[in-house]
Amino acid sequence: MKIILLGPPGAGKGTEAKVLAEKYGVEHISTGDIFRESIKEESPLGLEIKKYVESGELIPDKIVVEVVTGKIRDIDLNEGFILDGFPRTINQAQMLDFTLEKLRIRIDKVIYFDTSLDVVLQRLTNRRICRQCGTIYHLVNMPPAQQGKCDRCGGDLFQREDDMKGTILNRLKVYKEQTAGLINYYQEKKMLEKVNGDISKDELFEVISSIVDNLE
Ligand code: AMP
């Protein structure tokens, strides 16, 4: 299974990618997670990209491509993977096509989470994440049993800097201007499968699992 998850911030890509990767035993490649980790470690890369992530802007393609190419070299892509949050521009998509072609690897499907603005805003403002294991919570739909603590590992929950109201609106604008064009890009290549991103996380998991189970 080699799939790309495409959709606006707050569509549920990260949540679904985590459970799908567990179920199918494939690699979950989230560029957002990679960048947040570098920022936390205060690595040279982290210091360079911090301002983009915190303001909701896209990191320049050149940096993103270097990071993703490095990651691709590290893992066995033939075992399968889920790309979450990459590609985000046509340029990144073309670079991915080029790299995978050289490796003779074909993406099975691009799953597009068609999600309404209301749902996205609601999900982003209520999202909390475990600092330790990365489990994602929603304060209304999936609250932790104990306030501020992760059910799985007891770690502290936090709100992403870029999930604050002002930054969310910029991220949605950036998505519309720079990423949404990928819907057409993959539709023309007949790779796109649209799913309703407004349904619950469990329902969406069922829908995507059945798409994956029917891959050739
Ligand atoms: P995400 O967790 O996917 O919402 O990503 C968080 C932030 O990381 C984004 O708002 C961007 O600043 C940056 N980022 C993640 N993936 C990419 C990408 N493929 N291209 C450019 N910037 C990215």
Boltz pocket constraint, residues with backbone or C-beta under 6 A from the ligand:
constraints:
  - pocket:
      binder: B
      contacts: [[A, 9], [A, 31], [A, 32], [A, 33], [A, 35], [A, 52], [A, 53], [A, 54], [A, 56], [A, 57], [A, 58], [A, 59], [A, 60], [A, 64], [A, 84], [A, 85], [A, 86], [A, 87], [A, 88], [A, 92], [A, 162], [A, 171]]
      max_distance: 6.0
